[in-house]
Amino acid sequence: MRHLFRVSLAALVVAAACGGGGDQAAADAAAAAPAASVDPATLDPKTITPQELALGDSLFHGLIGATSCQACHGPDAKGGTVAPNLTDAEWLHSDGSYGAIYHQIETGVPQPKQYLGVMPPFGGAPLTPEKHRAVAAYVYSLSHPVGK
């Protein structure tokens, strides 16, 4: 019984960290998140700065902010059973462009095509436009050369 409790508790923690709270969690995150101030179509990967990448890395790994992308995508961003790999060329919900990644962070993934975790808008935490762009830049850099 104790083992079952630990497994259930662990599943609950992972689900909550990855937005597994369902539609209400996604709705709450969307209501709390600031409106996007950037048109994703105008984002140019050539404008990504080392400072943005560093900020995005810190946000992705939960070193700052109220969410941690690595909770679902893994510390190496190679995914797992809850969320997809962000380091390869396969993108399930977009074309993997900088603008598309920016937009995906904004809208989340309320109905995943694969995997177990729902991704709430902005990862479930309000992001300033600066942090939103930084996370998008960092995720983009995981599968695309940046600054070359």
C-alpha positions as CSV (number, residue, x, y, z in Angstrom):
1,M,0.0,0.0,0.0
2,R,2.8,2.4,0.9
3,H,4.4,1.8,-2.6
4,L,1.1,2.5,-4.3
5,F,0.8,5.8,-2.4
6,R,4.3,6.8,-3.4
7,V,3.7,6.0,-7.1
8,S,0.3,7.9,-7.0
9,L,1.9,10.9,-5.2
10,A,4.8,10.9,-7.7
11,A,2.3,10.8,-10.7
12,L,0.4,13.7,-9.1
13,V,3.5,15.8,-8.7
14,V,4.6,15.2,-12.3
15,A,1.1,15.9,-13.6
16,A,0.9,19.1,-11.7
17,A,4.4,20.3,-12.7
18,C,3.6,19.6,-16.4
19,G,0.2,21.1,-16.4
20,G,-1.7,17.9,-15.8
21,G,-4.4,19.8,-13.9
22,G,-6.5,19.8,-17.0
23,D,-8.5,22.4,-18.7
24,Q,-8.9,24.5,-15.5
25,A,-5.2,24.8,-15.0
26,A,-4.7,25.8,-18.6
27,A,-7.5,28.4,-18.3
28,D,-6.0,29.8,-15.0
29,A,-2.6,30.1,-16.6
30,A,-3.9,31.8,-19.7
31,A,-5.8,34.3,-17.5
32,A,-2.7,35.0,-15.5
33,A,-0.3,35.3,-18.4
34,P,0.3,38.6,-20.0
35,A,-0.7,39.1,-23.6
36,A,2.0,38.6,-26.2
37,S,3.7,41.8,-27.3
38,V,5.5,40.3,-30.3
39,D,4.2,39.1,-33.6
40,P,5.8,35.6,-33.8
41,A,6.1,36.0,-37.6
42,T,8.5,38.9,-37.1
43,L,11.0,36.9,-34.8
44,D,14.3,36.5,-36.5
45,P,16.7,33.9,-35.1
46,K,19.7,36.1,-36.0
47,T,18.6,38.6,-33.3
48,I,18.9,36.0,-30.5
49,T,21.5,37.3,-28.0
50,P,23.7,35.3,-25.6
51,Q,21.9,37.1,-22.8
52,E,18.5,35.8,-24.0
53,L,19.9,32.3,-24.2
54,A,21.2,32.5,-20.7
55,L,17.9,33.8,-19.3
56,G,16.0,31.2,-21.3
57,D,18.2,28.4,-20.0
58,S,17.7,29.6,-16.4
59,L,13.9,29.7,-16.9
60,F,13.8,26.3,-18.7
61,H,15.7,24.7,-15.9
62,G,13.6,26.3,-13.1
63,L,16.5,28.4,-11.7
64,I,14.3,31.5,-11.8
65,G,10.6,31.9,-12.3
66,A,7.6,29.9,-11.1
67,T,7.8,27.0,-13.6
68,S,10.3,24.5,-14.9
69,C,10.2,23.2,-18.4
70,Q,12.6,20.5,-17.5
71,A,10.0,18.9,-15.2
72,C,8.3,17.5,-18.3
73,H,10.9,17.9,-21.1
74,G,13.8,16.6,-19.0
75,P,17.0,18.4,-17.9
76,D,18.6,17.7,-21.2
77,A,15.3,18.6,-23.1
78,K,15.2,15.1,-24.7
79,G,11.7,14.5,-23.4
80,G,10.3,11.3,-21.9
81,T,6.9,9.8,-21.3
82,V,5.3,13.2,-20.4
83,A,6.6,15.6,-23.1
84,P,8.5,15.5,-26.3
85,N,12.2,15.9,-27.2
86,L,13.0,19.5,-28.0
87,T,16.5,18.8,-29.3
88,D,15.6,17.0,-32.6
89,A,14.1,18.1,-35.8
90,E,10.6,16.5,-35.1
91,W,8.0,19.0,-34.0
92,L,4.5,17.7,-33.2
93,H,2.6,20.9,-32.9
94,S,4.4,23.4,-35.1
95,D,7.2,23.7,-37.7
96,G,9.8,24.3,-35.1
97,S,10.6,27.8,-36.3
98,Y,11.5,30.5,-33.7
99,G,8.2,32.2,-34.2
100,A,6.2,28.9,-33.9
101,I,8.0,28.0,-30.7
102,Y,7.2,31.4,-29.3
103,H,3.6,31.0,-30.2
104,Q,3.5,27.4,-28.8
105,I,4.8,28.7,-25.5
106,E,2.0,31.3,-25.5
107,T,-0.8,28.9,-26.4
108,G,0.4,25.8,-24.7
109,V,-0.6,22.3,-25.8
110,P,-4.1,21.6,-24.4
111,Q,-4.6,18.4,-26.4
112,P,-1.2,16.7,-27.0
113,K,-0.9,14.4,-30.1
114,Q,1.4,12.2,-28.1
115,Y,2.7,12.0,-24.6
116,L,0.8,12.3,-21.3
117,G,1.3,15.9,-20.2
118,V,-0.8,18.9,-21.1
119,M,1.3,22.0,-21.5
120,P,-0.6,25.1,-20.1
121,P,0.0,28.4,-21.8
122,F,3.3,29.9,-20.7
123,G,4.2,26.7,-18.9
124,G,1.6,27.5,-16.3
125,A,3.3,30.7,-15.0
126,P,3.0,34.3,-16.2
127,L,6.0,35.3,-18.3
128,T,7.0,38.8,-19.1
129,P,7.5,39.5,-22.8
130,E,11.3,39.4,-22.2
131,K,11.1,36.0,-20.5
132,H,8.7,34.6,-23.0
133,R,11.1,35.6,-25.8
134,A,14.1,34.2,-23.9
135,V,12.5,30.8,-23.3
136,A,11.5,30.6,-27.0
137,A,15.1,31.6,-28.0
138,Y,16.6,28.9,-25.7
139,V,14.2,26.2,-26.9
140,Y,14.9,27.2,-30.5
141,S,18.6,26.9,-29.9
142,L,18.3,23.3,-28.7
143,S,17.6,22.1,-32.3
144,H,18.9,25.0,-34.4
145,P,22.4,26.6,-34.6
146,V,22.2,30.1,-33.2
147,G,24.6,33.0,-33.7
148,K,26.5,31.3,-36.5
